[in-house]
Amino acid sequence: MKTRILLIVLISHSVFSIAQNKKWTLKECVDYALKNNISVQKSELEIESSKIDISNAKGNFLPNLSANASHSWRTGLNPNIDNVNVISTNQSTSIGVNSNVTLYDGMRNIKQLHRSNLNLLSKQYQLDDMKDNISLNVCNAFLQIVFNKESLKALQEQYNLSKKEVARTKELVNAGSKPKGDLLEIEATLADQEKAIIDMENNILISKLSLFNLLVLEDFDQFEISDDTYELIPNNITSNSPQDIFKKSLTVRNDIKLSELAIEIAENDIKISKGAYLPTLNGSFGFNTTYINPNNFNWTNLLTQFRDNRGFSYGLGLSIPIFNRFQTRNAVKKSKLQLEQAKLDLEQSKFNLRDKVYQAFNDTKGALKTYEASQKALEARTLAYEYAKQKFEVGALDSFTFNQSKTRYVNAETDLIKAKYDYIFKLKVLEFYFGVPINL
């Protein structure tokens, strides 16, 4: 028994440790955000509501059916079998069934069903567009953390090198090979680097909090992303012209599909409004029977009366609109205005998309050039730093000039990291407009 309890405790501890040590990949972050985002969940509920609207629209083609029943008592003077008026109580029971069906309503039922289907598709496009934006936001927040962590790593490496330089300079100062001012200058640089590390650690916390909030998680202290390094993979998307990318985006972007669908909905609404000009034809059916019991209840008499007193009614009802205070005419006019508005919205959406695509294209090419320039700058700053370090170690360079060279080298290293992840994100944005799923 003790062994079993110990085993359960060990397993529970292992599971808890695994949960604590979980590190999120970008794909896991995106998938989790799309599943748990409150706005996404609300949009999914709207889709379910639209499905119910479709069911209601289909139900309008069916007849309704209702049953009715009543039982009454009447007390007063009533003739008996001898034709003598006596005070008595008579009971009567009535039951019936009624049904009505719309046979023709100017095709409005058909158009309303079509509108319900279009509305469902519209809600789906809205959800997909929302998911696209959430995916981009998660990707941006994720890459910001990666950038900050790599920057911290570079700062820590430089900090460790500076500590070694402080120790070496102390030895040279104690030996009289260097003035104490060189040591103070390097120690000041070390303090600046320590502050930069603290600032970057704070930036990591802030960027983690941003992603944490996007994911709607609960335990911030245990939240960590994977420590994978992301290298630049050759990509030829910029070999396409921005106009080609724009044309492609017109076929894949959900906001464009949504605007195009709004035009179709508006056109259908005009047909629904015009249907009010046409007559409406309804069919009806009714069944009714009664039972009158002047004295005592009798099952045989009940069934006989129900059979003999039954009656049926059926008919057609035609309603022809003649004048309804211009309501139909004005409804048609408003529907036409909404159609024109939808067309303008589509043109505006296309204009905005073209602007975003061209901006993303230029941003991507510019970010790549910045990255390539940062690579060259780091190579040059590395050589300059190594040369300055050699001169400083033999006393041929003062500490101030050496620290300037080192600072430029550290800045070049940080600039390269920043340029790298700035290019990765801008590339993902451009791919996003081209219809490529977001992934690293």
C-alpha positions as CSV (number, residue, x, y, z in Angstrom):
1,M,0.0,0.0,0.0
2,K,2.8,2.4,0.9
3,T,4.6,1.5,-2.3
4,R,1.5,2.3,-4.3
5,I,1.0,5.7,-2.6
6,L,4.7,6.5,-3.2
7,L,4.3,5.6,-6.9
8,I,1.3,7.9,-7.3
9,V,3.1,10.7,-5.6
10,L,6.2,10.3,-7.9
11,I,4.0,10.1,-11.0
12,S,2.0,13.2,-9.9
13,H,5.3,15.1,-9.2
14,S,6.6,14.1,-12.6
15,V,3.5,15.3,-14.5
16,F,3.6,18.5,-12.5
17,S,7.2,19.1,-13.3
18,I,6.6,18.4,-17.0
19,A,3.7,21.0,-17.0
20,Q,6.0,23.5,-15.2
21,N,8.8,23.0,-17.7
22,K,6.7,23.2,-20.8
23,K,8.1,25.6,-23.4
24,W,5.7,26.9,-26.0
25,T,6.5,26.9,-29.7
26,L,5.0,29.5,-32.1
27,K,2.6,26.9,-33.5
28,E,1.4,25.9,-30.0
29,C,0.9,29.6,-29.1
30,V,-1.1,30.3,-32.3
31,D,-3.2,27.2,-31.9
32,Y,-3.9,27.9,-28.3
33,A,-4.8,31.5,-28.9
34,L,-7.2,30.6,-31.7
35,K,-8.9,28.1,-29.5
36,N,-9.1,30.1,-26.3
37,N,-9.4,33.7,-27.4
38,I,-12.7,35.2,-26.1
39,S,-13.4,37.1,-29.3
40,V,-13.0,33.9,-31.3
41,Q,-15.3,32.0,-29.0
42,K,-18.0,34.7,-29.3
43,S,-17.6,34.6,-33.1
44,E,-18.1,30.9,-33.0
45,L,-21.3,31.3,-31.0
46,E,-22.5,33.8,-33.7
47,I,-21.9,31.1,-36.3
48,E,-24.1,28.7,-34.3
49,S,-26.7,31.3,-34.0
50,S,-26.6,31.8,-37.8
51,K,-27.2,28.0,-38.3
52,I,-30.3,28.3,-36.2
53,D,-31.4,31.2,-38.4
54,I,-31.1,28.9,-41.4
55,S,-33.2,26.3,-39.6
56,N,-35.9,29.0,-39.0
57,A,-35.8,30.0,-42.6
58,K,-36.3,26.4,-43.7
59,G,-39.2,26.1,-41.3
60,N,-41.0,28.9,-43.0
61,F,-41.7,26.5,-46.0
62,L,-43.5,24.1,-43.7
63,P,-47.2,24.3,-42.6
64,N,-47.9,25.0,-39.0
65,L,-50.2,22.7,-37.0
66,S,-52.1,23.4,-33.8
67,A,-54.7,21.5,-31.8
68,N,-57.4,22.9,-29.6
69,A,-59.8,21.5,-27.1
70,S,-62.5,23.0,-24.8
71,H,-65.0,21.7,-22.3
72,S,-67.9,23.8,-20.9
73,W,-70.8,23.5,-18.5
74,R,-74.2,25.2,-18.8
75,T,-76.7,25.2,-15.9
76,G,-80.3,26.5,-16.4
77,L,-83.8,25.5,-17.6
78,N,-83.6,22.8,-20.2
79,P,-86.4,20.7,-21.6
80,N,-86.4,17.0,-20.5
81,I,-87.6,14.0,-22.5
82,D,-91.2,15.0,-21.6
83,N,-90.6,18.5,-22.9
84,V,-90.8,19.9,-19.4
85,N,-88.4,22.7,-18.5
86,V,-86.3,21.7,-15.6
87,I,-83.1,23.0,-14.1
88,S,-80.2,20.9,-15.3
89,T,-76.6,21.0,-16.3
90,N,-75.4,20.2,-19.8
91,Q,-71.8,19.6,-20.7
92,S,-70.2,20.0,-24.1
93,T,-66.7,19.1,-25.4
94,S,-65.1,20.4,-28.5
95,I,-61.8,19.4,-30.1
96,G,-60.1,20.4,-33.3
97,V,-57.0,20.7,-35.4
98,N,-55.9,23.7,-37.6
99,S,-53.1,24.1,-40.1
100,N,-51.9,26.9,-42.3
101,V,-49.3,27.0,-45.0
102,T,-47.8,29.8,-47.1
103,L,-48.0,28.8,-50.8
104,Y,-46.6,31.9,-52.3
105,D,-45.2,35.1,-50.7
106,G,-43.4,36.7,-53.6
107,M,-40.4,34.3,-53.3
108,R,-39.4,36.0,-50.0
109,N,-39.1,32.7,-48.2
110,I,-36.7,31.4,-50.8
111,K,-34.7,34.7,-50.7
112,Q,-34.7,34.7,-46.9
113,L,-33.3,31.2,-46.8
114,H,-30.6,32.3,-49.3
115,R,-29.8,35.3,-47.1
116,S,-29.5,33.1,-44.0
117,N,-27.0,30.9,-45.8
118,L,-25.0,34.0,-47.0
119,N,-25.1,35.4,-43.4
120,L,-23.6,32.1,-42.1
121,L,-20.8,32.4,-44.7
122,S,-20.2,36.0,-43.7
123,K,-19.8,35.0,-40.1
124,Q,-17.3,32.4,-41.1
125,Y,-15.3,34.9,-43.1
126,Q,-15.4,37.2,-40.1
127,L,-14.1,34.4,-37.8
128,D,-11.3,33.5,-40.3
129,D,-10.3,37.2,-40.6
130,M,-10.2,37.5,-36.8
131,K,-8.0,34.3,-36.6
132,D,-5.6,35.8,-39.2
133,N,-5.1,38.9,-37.2
134,I,-4.7,37.0,-34.0
135,S,-2.1,34.8,-35.6
136,L,-0.1,37.8,-36.8
137,N,-0.3,39.4,-33.3
138,V,0.9,36.2,-31.7
139,C,3.7,35.8,-34.2
140,N,4.8,39.4,-33.6
141,A,4.7,39.0,-29.8
142,F,6.6,35.7,-30.0
143,L,9.3,37.1,-32.2
144,Q,9.7,40.0,-29.8
145,I,10.5,37.6,-27.0
146,V,13.0,35.7,-29.1
147,F,14.7,39.0,-30.1
148,N,14.9,40.1,-26.5
149,K,16.2,36.8,-25.3
150,E,18.9,36.7,-28.0
151,S,19.8,40.3,-27.3
152,L,20.1,39.3,-23.6
153,K,22.4,36.4,-24.5
154,A,24.7,38.7,-26.5
155,L,24.8,41.3,-23.6
156,Q,25.6,38.6,-21.1
157,E,28.5,37.3,-23.3
158,Q,29.9,40.8,-23.5
159,Y,29.4,41.3,-19.8
160,N,31.4,38.1,-19.1
161,L,34.2,39.3,-21.4
162,S,34.2,42.7,-19.7
163,K,34.6,41.0,-16.3
164,K,37.6,39.2,-17.6
165,E,39.0,42.5,-19.0
166,V,38.4,44.1,-15.6
167,A,40.4,41.3,-13.8
168,R,43.2,41.5,-16.4
169,T,43.3,45.4,-16.2
170,K,43.5,45.2,-12.4
171,E,46.6,43.0,-12.7
172,L,48.2,45.4,-15.2
173,V,47.3,48.4,-12.9
174,N,48.8,46.6,-9.9
175,A,51.9,45.9,-11.9
176,G,52.1,49.5,-12.9
177,S,51.7,48.7,-16.6
178,K,48.4,50.7,-16.9
179,P,47.1,53.8,-15.2
180,K,44.2,53.4,-12.7
181,G,42.0,55.5,-15.0
182,D,41.9,52.6,-17.5
183,L,40.5,50.4,-14.8
184,L,37.9,52.9,-13.8
185,E,36.8,53.3,-17.4
186,I,36.4,49.6,-17.9
187,E,34.6,49.2,-14.6
188,A,32.2,52.0,-15.6
189,T,31.6,50.1,-18.9
190,L,30.9,46.9,-16.9
191,A,28.3,48.8,-14.8
192,D,26.6,50.1,-18.0
193,Q,26.5,46.6,-19.4
194,E,25.0,45.3,-16.1
195,K,22.3,48.0,-16.4
196,A,21.7,47.0,-20.0
197,I,21.2,43.4,-18.9
198,I,18.7,44.4,-16.3
199,D,16.8,46.6,-18.8
200,M,16.7,43.7,-21.3
201,E,15.5,41.3,-18.7
202,N,12.7,43.7,-18.0
203,N,11.9,43.9,-21.8
204,I,11.7,40.1,-21.8
205,L,9.1,40.2,-19.0
206,I,7.1,42.8,-20.8
207,S,7.1,41.0,-24.1
208,K,6.3,37.7,-22.3
209,L,3.3,39.4,-20.6
210,S,2.1,40.7,-24.0
211,L,2.1,37.1,-25.4
212,F,0.7,35.7,-22.2
213,N,-2.3,38.0,-22.4
214,L,-2.9,37.1,-26.0
215,L,-3.0,33.4,-25.1
216,V,-5.3,34.1,-22.1
217,L,-3.2,31.9,-19.8
218,E,-3.4,31.8,-16.0
219,D,0.1,31.0,-14.6
220,F,2.6,33.7,-15.8
221,D,5.5,32.5,-13.6
222,Q,5.6,29.1,-15.4
223,F,5.2,30.6,-18.9
224,E,8.2,30.1,-21.2
225,I,8.7,29.9,-25.0
226,S,11.0,27.5,-26.7
227,D,14.6,28.4,-27.0
228,D,14.9,27.5,-30.6
229,T,17.0,29.7,-32.8
230,Y,15.5,30.8,-36.1
231,E,17.7,31.1,-39.1
232,L,16.8,33.0,-42.2
233,I,15.6,30.6,-44.9
234,P,16.0,31.8,-48.6
235,N,12.7,33.1,-49.7
236,N,11.8,34.3,-53.2
237,I,8.5,35.9,-52.5
238,T,9.9,39.3,-53.3
239,S,10.7,38.1,-56.8
240,N,7.0,38.6,-57.4
241,S,5.9,42.1,-58.1
242,P,3.8,43.8,-55.5
243,Q,1.0,43.9,-58.1
244,D,1.1,40.1,-58.5
245,I,1.1,39.7,-54.7
246,F,-1.9,42.1,-54.5
247,K,-3.8,40.1,-57.2
248,K,-3.1,36.9,-55.2
249,S,-4.2,38.5,-52.0
250,L,-7.6,39.4,-53.6
251,T,-8.3,35.7,-53.9
252,V,-7.3,34.6,-50.4
253,R,-7.9,37.5,-48.0
254,N,-11.0,37.0,-45.9
255,D,-11.7,40.8,-45.6
256,I,-12.1,40.9,-49.4
257,K,-14.3,37.9,-49.4
258,L,-16.4,39.5,-46.7
259,S,-16.8,42.7,-48.7
260,E,-17.7,40.8,-51.8
261,L,-20.2,38.7,-49.9
262,A,-21.8,41.9,-48.5
263,I,-22.6,42.9,-52.1
264,E,-24.3,39.6,-52.7
265,I,-26.3,40.0,-49.5
266,A,-27.4,43.5,-50.5
267,E,-28.5,42.3,-53.9
268,N,-30.5,39.5,-52.3
269,D,-32.1,42.0,-49.9
270,I,-33.4,44.1,-52.8
271,K,-35.2,41.0,-54.1
272,I,-36.6,40.4,-50.6
273,S,-37.9,44.0,-50.5
274,K,-39.4,43.8,-54.0
275,G,-41.2,40.6,-53.0
276,A,-43.5,42.8,-50.8
277,Y,-45.1,44.2,-54.1
278,L,-46.4,40.7,-54.9
279,P,-49.5,39.0,-53.5
280,T,-49.4,36.4,-50.8
281,L,-51.3,33.1,-51.1
282,N,-52.0,31.0,-48.0
283,G,-53.7,27.6,-47.6
284,S,-55.7,26.5,-44.6
285,F,-57.2,23.3,-43.2
286,G,-59.3,22.7,-40.1
287,F,-61.0,19.8,-38.4
288,N,-63.5,20.1,-35.5
289,T,-66.0,17.9,-33.7
290,T,-68.2,18.3,-30.6
291,Y,-69.8,16.2,-27.9
292,I,-72.9,17.3,-25.9
293,N,-73.8,15.4,-22.8
294,P,-77.1,16.6,-21.4
295,N,-77.2,13.9,-18.6
296,N,-74.7,11.3,-17.7
297,F,-71.4,10.6,-19.5
298,N,-71.5,7.6,-21.9
299,W,-68.4,6.4,-23.8
300,T,-70.6,5.0,-26.7
301,N,-72.5,8.3,-27.0
302,L,-69.2,10.2,-26.9
303,L,-67.7,8.3,-29.8
304,T,-70.9,8.5,-31.8
305,Q,-71.2,12.2,-31.4
306,F,-67.6,12.8,-32.2
307,R,-68.1,10.9,-35.4
308,D,-71.4,12.4,-36.3
309,N,-70.5,16.0,-35.4
310,R,-67.2,16.2,-37.1
311,G,-66.5,18.9,-39.7
312,F,-63.8,19.9,-42.0
313,S,-62.8,23.3,-43.4
314,Y,-60.2,24.1,-46.0
315,G,-59.6,27.1,-48.2
316,L,-57.2,29.6,-49.8
317,G,-56.5,33.1,-48.8
318,L,-55.1,35.7,-51.2
319,S,-53.7,39.0,-50.0
320,I,-52.9,41.6,-52.6
321,P,-50.9,44.7,-51.5
322,I,-52.3,47.9,-52.9
323,F,-51.0,50.7,-50.8
324,N,-49.0,50.5,-47.5
325,R,-48.0,54.1,-47.1
326,F,-44.9,53.8,-49.3
327,Q,-43.2,51.3,-46.9
328,T,-42.4,48.8,-49.6
329,R,-41.1,51.4,-52.0
330,N,-38.9,53.0,-49.4
331,A,-37.6,49.6,-48.3
332,V,-36.5,48.9,-51.9
333,K,-34.8,52.3,-52.1
334,K,-32.9,51.7,-48.8
335,S,-31.9,48.2,-50.0
336,K,-30.5,49.8,-53.2
337,L,-28.6,52.3,-51.2
338,Q,-27.1,49.6,-49.1
339,L,-26.0,47.8,-52.2
340,E,-24.1,51.0,-53.4
341,Q,-22.6,51.3,-49.9
342,A,-21.4,47.7,-50.1
343,K,-19.8,48.3,-53.5
344,L,-18.0,51.3,-52.1
345,D,-16.9,49.3,-49.1
346,L,-15.4,46.7,-51.4
347,E,-13.5,49.3,-53.4
348,Q,-12.2,50.8,-50.1
349,S,-11.2,47.3,-48.9
350,K,-9.3,46.7,-52.1
351,F,-7.6,50.1,-51.8
352,N,-6.6,49.4,-48.2
353,L,-5.3,46.0,-49.1
354,R,-3.3,47.3,-52.0
355,D,-1.8,49.9,-49.7
356,K,-0.9,47.2,-47.1
357,V,0.6,44.9,-49.7
358,Y,2.8,47.5,-51.2
359,Q,3.8,48.7,-47.8
360,A,4.6,45.1,-46.7
361,F,6.5,44.5,-49.9
362,N,8.7,47.6,-49.4
363,D,9.1,46.9,-45.7
364,T,10.3,43.4,-46.5
365,K,12.8,44.5,-49.1
366,G,14.0,47.3,-46.8
367,A,14.3,45.0,-43.8
368,L,16.4,42.5,-45.9
369,K,18.7,45.3,-47.0
370,T,19.0,46.5,-43.4
371,Y,19.8,42.9,-42.3
372,E,22.5,42.5,-45.0
373,A,24.0,45.9,-44.0
374,S,24.0,44.9,-40.4
375,Q,25.9,41.8,-41.2
376,K,28.6,43.8,-42.9
377,A,28.6,46.3,-40.1
378,L,29.1,43.6,-37.5
379,E,31.9,42.0,-39.5
380,A,33.7,45.4,-39.7
381,R,33.0,46.2,-36.0
382,T,34.3,42.7,-35.0
383,L,37.6,43.3,-36.8
384,A,37.9,46.8,-35.4
385,Y,37.1,45.5,-31.8
386,E,39.7,42.7,-32.1
387,Y,42.3,45.1,-33.4
388,A,41.5,47.6,-30.6
389,K,41.6,44.8,-28.0
390,Q,45.1,43.7,-29.1
391,K,46.4,47.3,-29.0
392,F,44.8,47.9,-25.6
393,E,46.3,44.7,-24.1
394,V,49.8,45.9,-25.1
395,G,49.2,49.4,-23.8
396,A,49.1,51.0,-27.3
397,L,45.4,52.2,-26.8
398,D,43.8,54.1,-24.0
399,S,40.7,52.6,-22.3
400,F,38.3,55.3,-23.5
401,T,39.0,54.6,-27.2
402,F,38.9,50.9,-26.5
403,N,35.5,51.1,-24.8
404,Q,34.2,53.1,-27.7
405,S,35.2,50.4,-30.1
406,K,33.7,47.8,-27.8
407,T,30.4,49.7,-27.5
408,R,30.2,50.0,-31.3
409,Y,30.8,46.2,-31.6
410,V,28.0,45.4,-29.0
411,N,25.6,47.8,-30.7
412,A,26.4,46.3,-34.1
413,E,25.7,42.8,-32.6
414,T,22.4,44.0,-31.2
415,D,21.4,45.8,-34.4
416,L,22.0,42.6,-36.4
417,I,19.7,40.6,-34.0
418,K,17.1,43.3,-34.3
419,A,17.4,43.4,-38.1
420,K,17.1,39.7,-38.3
421,Y,13.8,39.4,-36.4
422,D,12.4,42.5,-38.0
423,Y,13.0,41.0,-41.4
424,I,11.5,37.6,-40.3
425,F,8.3,39.3,-39.1
426,K,8.0,41.5,-42.1
427,L,8.5,38.5,-44.3
428,K,5.7,36.7,-42.5
429,V,3.4,39.6,-43.0
430,L,4.1,39.6,-46.8
431,E,3.6,35.8,-46.9
432,F,0.4,36.3,-45.0
433,Y,-1.0,38.5,-47.8
434,F,0.2,35.9,-50.3
435,G,-1.9,33.2,-48.5
436,V,1.0,31.4,-46.8
437,P,0.2,30.1,-43.3
438,I,2.1,31.7,-40.5
439,N,4.8,29.5,-39.2
440,L,8.6,29.6,-38.5
